[in-house]
Amino acid sequence: MKELLSLPGMFAALLLVGGCASMDMGSEAAKTTATGSAAGANAQGENPVLEKCDKTFGTAEVIEDPDSDWYWVLDRYKLKSTAPVLKLLAQQSNCFVIVERGNKGMRSMMRERSLDQSGELRKSSNFGKGQMVSADFAINPSIIFSDKNAGSIGGNIAGLLGSGTGRTLAGLAGNASFKEASTMLTLVDNRSSVQLAAAEGSARNTDFGALSVIFGRDAGGSLGGYSKTAEGKVIAAALTDSFNNLVKALRNYKMQNVKGGLGTGNSGSLQVQPD
């Protein structure tokens, strides 16, 4: 019992010591698989496993569907849009030139054009018509996220360590769960609406969110933040995996040909009886 009671005190002491520590800016522990930066065709600090392209496939926008069933995952873990992650990966890879089509970004661009049309901007601002670049493709993400209970770990630890500390760690491990994310990316040609490619990706992480059982669910924002960061990291890893798989598929892209013409109503071998 003394061991159980001493744990909150130990945690409080760690918090006090942590208050004297310096900020670890650029910490490797805080990074996701989507890391580093990009400017034009140049990338810096990117994940070494990220697939690269010598030539770009064209311009692309990232389109999320907030009405999709998977979108609740982001709300549940208080995560933001996946678009920034995908935009970073796409630009670092040099496989796509990213164009802005998000709601906030578009509002900002249209606001500047409205100011130009009202005469408020300088004449040299060059916000006239015909400046925006079209998006050749749309990258559409979706997520499947699962929480799988790993409670059997607790019994194994308890058997190995016995009472006291063993029971404490068993309680923690018994509430641990393997976090798995599976993501899907589809690439659509905006001119024809044809889906050109699709790729799945996945990642797995172990999250010991059961720390809240010992220290209390309200024992500092750092615990909750850590849990959220873990969820975000596994989703970012799955998106990186699916993006890599998408690029690999596109390198071997072969146009599909349909006899009779694509989408003409008289194409292919799967037809219905006419009137």
N, C-alpha and C positions, 0 to 999 in steps of 0.2 A: 504493500500500500504506500510505503514511503516513496518508492520509486515513482508511482503514479502521481503523487502530490508534488514531487520535485520537478516534474516536467514543465509546468507553467512557469515556475521560477527560472528554470534554465532558459526558456524562451524569452522571458522578460530581460534577462541578462544579455542575451544575444542582441536584442533590440537596442539596448543601451550602448553596447559595443559598436553596433552597426551605425549608431548616430555619429560616431567619431570617424567613421571610415570615409574615404574620398569617393567621389563619383567615378564609376568605371565606365566612362564613355566609350562606345564602340565595343562593348563586351561581347565576346564570342557566345557566351551562354544565353544572351538575349536575342541572338540572330535567328532568323528562319532560313529555310533553304533558298528563299528569294532575298538575296542580300547584295550589297554593293550599289553601284550607280551606273548610269548610262547617259551619254550625250551624243546625239546623232548616231553614227555607226560605231562609236567607241564605247567600250564598257570598262569598268574598273571594279575590282573586288567581287566579281560575279562568282557564283557557285561553279567550281571546276567541272561538275558533272552536267552543266547546262549545255544542251545541244546548240551548235552554232551554224550559221549559214554564210557561205561566201557571197551569195547574191540574195537579195530580198525577193520574196514572192509578190509583194505589192503592199498597198496600204490596208490597214485593218482597224476596226473599232471593236471594243469589248462591250457586249450587250448582256446584261443580267435581266432576268424576268422575276421581279419581286412578288409576282402572284404564284410562282411555282411552289410546289410542296416543300422543296428542300430549303427554301429561304428562311424557314423558321429556325434552322440551325444557327444562322447568324444572330438572330434575335435572342435565342436561348442563351448563347454564350457571350452576348453583347459584343459581337464582332462586327466590323464594318464591311463594306463592299469588298468583294474579291477582285474588283477591277484594277486597283493599284498594283496588286501582286502580279496579275497577268500582264499589265502594261510594262512593268519593269522587266519581266522575263522576256517578253516579246522584243523589246528594244535592245536588251543586252544580247539577245541571240542574233540580232541583225537579220532575222527571218521576215520581219514585218516592220513597216513604218506605221506607227500608231497615230491615229487621228482622234481628236476629242469629240465624243458624242454624248457624254453624260449630261444629265439635266442641269447641274450647276454650271458646268463648263459651257454648255450651249447658251444658258441665260447670260453668262458673262460676255460671251462673244457677241450675242445679239444686242446686248445693252450698249456695247461700244459702237455697233453699227447704227443703233438708234440715235446715239449722241452725235454721230457723224452726220446723219441725215438731218438732224435738227440744227446743224450749223455750229454746235458748241465746240467741236474739235478743230484743231489746226488744219489748215488746208493741206499740209504735207503729211497728214496722218495716214493716208492711203488705205482707208477702210471701204473703198468702193466695192461694187459687185465684182464677182469673179475671182475672189482671193482665196476662198476656202478649197481645200483639197478633198476630193471624193474618197469614200471608203470602198475599196474594192471588195473587201471581205468583212464578215462579222464573226467574231469569236464568241461563242456562247458557252458559259460554264454551267454545270450542275453538280450537286454534292449529295452523296449518300454517307451519312455519319452514323456510327454505331457505338454503343456503350456495352461492353461485355463484362459481366461480373467475373472477377478472379478470386472469389472468396475462398477457394480451396487453398490458396497460399497461406492464409491465416492459420489453418489447422496444421500445416506443415511446420510453420515457424514455432507455434506453440509446442509441438511435439519435440522440436529440437532444443528449445531454450527453457522449457518448463514454466514454472509459475513466475509471478512478478513481471520482469521485463518481457518474458516470453508472451504473457497474456496481453501486455500493452502493444507489442509489435504485432501480435496476431490480430488484435482488434483493428489496428491500422491497415495491415495488409489485407485483412478480410474485406475491407471496404475499398480496396484498390480496384481499378478497372483498366483494362486495355482499351485505349482509344484508337479506333480505326476509322479512317476516312477513305472513301472511294470517290473520285471526281471524274467527270466526263466533260470533254471539250469537243465541240463541233465547229467546223469551219464552213461558212455559207458564202456562196458567191452572191453579192448584193444585186448584181445586174440581172441574173437569171433566176435567183432564189434557189439554186441547186446546192445541196449539201455536198461539198467536195471531199471532206474527210471527217473522221471522228476518232477519238482516242480516249482510252480509260487510263487512270492512274490511281495509285493507292499509297497509303503510308500508315504506320502503326507506332503508337507511343504508349508508355505506361504512365498513368497519372495517379499520384498518391494524394488524391483530394481528401482522403480520410484524415489528414492532419487536423481538419476542423473538428473532428470527433473529440480529439484530445484537448486542443487549445480553445475550443469554442468557435462557433461559426462567425462570431463578430470579433475575433481576436486579431484585429489589425487588417488593413486593406491589402497588405502584401500577400497574404495567403490567397484571397480571392483573386487578386491580380495574377498570381502565379498560375492558378488554375485556368484562368482565361487565356493566358499566354500559351499554356500547353495545348489548349484546344486550337488556338490559332496556328501554332507551329505545325501541328499534324495536318491541318487543312492546307497550309502553304506547301508542305512537302508533297502532298497528294497532287496539288495543282502543278507543281514543278514536274512531277513524274508524268502526268498526263500531257503537259506541254511538250516534254521531250518525246513522248510517243507520237504526238501529233506531227512534230517536225520530221521524225523518222518516216512516218507514213507519207508525208508530202514529198520527201526526196524520191520516193518510188511511185509518185502519182502517175496514173494512166487514165486518160479521159475515157469515160464510158460512152460507147456509141450505141444508139438505138435505131434499129431498122425502121425506116419510115419517117425519121425525124424526132427530135426530143420534144415531147409535150405537144404534139400536133393533133392528138386525138386518134391518129391512125398509126401510132408507133408501137413497136414491140410485139411480142407474141401473146401477151396477156390482154385480151380484148373481150368485150361483151357483145352480145348479139345486137345489131342495129335495129332501128324501127322497121 
